[in-house]
Amino acid sequence: MPNETITQTVSERYARAVTTGEEMCCPTGYDHEELQKFIPEAVLKVSYGCGTPVGLTTVQPGETVLDIGSGGGIDCFEASRRVGAEGKVIGIDMTDEMLALAKSQAPIVAKNLGYATSNVDFRKGFADAMPVDDHCVDLIVSNCVINLAPDKVKVFREMYRVLKPGGRFTISDIVADQPIPNYMIQDKEKWGDCLSGALTLGDYWGGLRQAGFGGIHQVGFIPWRVIDGIHFLSLTLTGYKLSSDSIKQTAQFATFTGPFSRITDERGHSFTRGIPQSIDRETEQLLKNSSYRELFVFSDSPTTLTKEHPQWSSVLPEDAPCVWKGQYALLTGPFVEACDDDEHTFICGEAQEICSKTNKVLESEAYRKYFAVINRASETVTSQEPAACGPTDGCC
Ligand SMILES: C[S@@+](CC[C@H](N)C(=O)[O-])C[C@H]1O[C@@H](n2cnc3c(N)ncnc32)[C@H](O)[C@@H]1O
């Protein structure tokens, strides 16, 4: 299907939705009571996101926030409140009807927030060619939009272009556990349903990485629908445009603290828990300015960690039988590859079958934030027979 047809179909779908106010899409997790205090019902009614771009909670007063596919404006208005009257918000959308609603509500929200004028600028434009200057945005948010864009690679490049060095994104979107088959890609109606255009988690994460982002990791995950055996997930990801400015190198070594026994970062460096590794300036920037920071000890001389060190982290499986129940784990970053203490190797975005014992490990506080776990068994697994599950025919 040509890209223009996809764009037109999607736009018509959302133009219709904003006029009818029909219910669409996915669970979000907003605090509606809180939003109702300053956002009119007309906007809340056409909230068609699939998450809460919790990046908004990291916004500092005075920052510039960009919302890609702003729709009726819900996230723009929440950002407007958080950046304060000195800050600025830009909302981009391709659908006239959505823009008209958002623009009409902006003065009402500004008044509710006590601002002299609205600090939200709604602009007509496409996600893959945004009417936004280079390097002018502190935070990009987007809520259930990029899956609707036919050319995601271009969107990711655009995101990188408009962000300031050191800027960040938090986007909620629909991804799939496996590639979408052609019959679904060619189904016009399913584009608007946020299904046909869903990338696999691996392709989504890889696309952002290719565009130049680092420290890309999950900040939220909601299992959504299973259609023809394909699991659609709502995932919220954060990542950084790391600045290649003149920061001096301050640490020569980094020691990984766990909970994994071994990881490979997005630049291909491997780290073994407890073993110091020399790092260059770029690696230090990646590890210190993103989600990796809390997982390392940085030092001028090699620092070896042992189990007794307060930052050492590991989760060993229980001494219990392994039972297969249909669970699959998807590593959601920020590592390209990571190994647990049972020698299971997880690759970012790839669904890997896990036994009940490993599932318990991944559900632990230390591991939970790195995984999306789905169950591919279409019927409840009743057998409780323990089975071999280790790489060498033993149990893990
Ligand atoms: C699912 S709705 C989400 C709207 C809003 N983010 C929210 O949370 O309510 C998708 C919105 O993205 C817009 N959109 C879809 N594809 C787009 C694209 N390629 N460029 C710009 N806007 C797009 C649609 O017009 C629609 O308003």
The ligand as a Gaussian input file, in Angstrom:
#p B3LYP/6-31G(d) Opt

LIG

0 1
 C       -4.071000       7.537000      18.300000
 S       -4.221000       9.257000      18.083000
 C       -3.342000       9.853000      19.512000
 C       -3.568000      11.307000      19.781000
 C       -2.926000      11.859000      21.046000
 N       -1.506000      11.612000      21.072000
 C       -3.569000      11.305000      22.291000
 O       -2.869000      10.694000      23.108000
 O       -4.774000      11.461000      22.433000
 C       -3.112000       9.548000      16.757000
 C       -2.955000      11.000000      16.344000
 O       -1.786000      11.111000      15.561000
 C       -2.053000      11.794000      14.371000
 N       -1.144000      11.208000      13.359000
 C       -1.137000       9.931000      12.911000
 N       -0.141000       9.754000      12.037000
 C        0.511000      10.939000      11.943000
 C        1.625000      11.380000      11.194000
 N        2.263000      10.556000      10.356000
 N        2.012000      12.661000      11.331000
 C        1.350000      13.505000      12.164000
 N        0.283000      13.149000      12.886000
 C       -0.142000      11.878000      12.788000
 C       -3.507000      11.557000      14.094000
 O       -4.057000      12.588000      13.305000
 C       -4.100000      11.521000      15.486000
 O       -4.467000      12.790000      15.935000

